[in-house]
Amino acid sequence: MSNHEKSIEAERAKSYFSHNEDIRPGVKLQIDLKSIIFSTHSEYQKIQVIESAFGKVLITDGKTQSAQVDEHVYHESLVHPSLVQSGLLSGIMSPDKQGEQRKQNLSVFIGGGGELATAREVLRHKSVDRVVMVDLDKTVVDVCKKYLPEWGGDEVLSNPRFELIVGDAYKYLTECKEKFDVIIMDISDPIEAGPGIMLYTKEFYDHAKTLLNDPNGVFVTQAGYAGQWEESDSDVCFAPIINTLQSTFEHVVPYSTYIPSFGSPWGFVMAFGCSPSGSTTNLSSPSSAITNVTRMEPDLIDKIVSQNIMDINDDLKNDKNSDDRNGSEILRFYDGISHLAMFSLTKPIRQAIEKDSRIMTKDNPIFMY
């Protein structure tokens, strides 16, 4: 066999290796697999780092958690709207305060987030002076630090504003005496027998609300598949998560964005107890008009981002050139236009949310596919 024929055979052989992932009943995402970079089992789950058309990909128990080409889309979407909302509620993050000296005074809790990318995005905010992250699986953190350093790695772990606690986020918050300005839940989907189901219940949300500082406390959670679904699709949890948070918080705002490596639009839900000063908009319905942060003009969002976002260790540097890049140059996805797109749910999704009245409780959980 000639070298050319061997080369052809080698390429053909690659076609037999793929990563297959169920997205919805009857819908499967198949990705050609270039290599398996690392594979192990922790106490809690199987952990793999593979290389595919999406670059390096973190997979746990067969489910894609984040991929090199679009992890920034997920993590920037999860983090920045809630930080901006909290900043507006507290009055420290306003586009009319350009040039003013800000006190770093926001504290943030992250549940999950083992890739360290959620913490990376939080630490980009000049207004944040404390980040506590509680993740159950230290192996995930170690694997990501070694094989996915671009997600945050040592730059996050060595930041003096950041504290990593290995443990159960539900237990930690249940026993916690500290209050936070923002609580971010970057946790596993609510799947049957999964470790994250209790973190989606009304009982948990009721308690989490008591841990938020008033008046600028904001809660946000990832909320799974947010594409079009029928009433019979009882395993879609986007609407139940919205409903459950609405049973606890005065204002609940769903939003979504498309994550290519997930093969679907992905949902997030932000909740808080107060409206910004002067706002009287009713947020009780997902389809209602939304307050400042969700309906702000794109140029105002861009101005806030430009003023408030930094490289995460800029605060440690004495280099006069460390602030050369403004926030809009640092973020790769989130800006004013992307912000408006995320909060503009399509008509079928809004209708599906309005028809669904399910609430997730400890005794009556709802499991995602």
Summary of the structure (lengths in Angstrom):
residues: 369
radius of gyration: 20.7
end to end distance: 47.5
largest distance: 77.5
contacts: 1214
relative contact order: 0.14
helix: 35%
strand: 26%
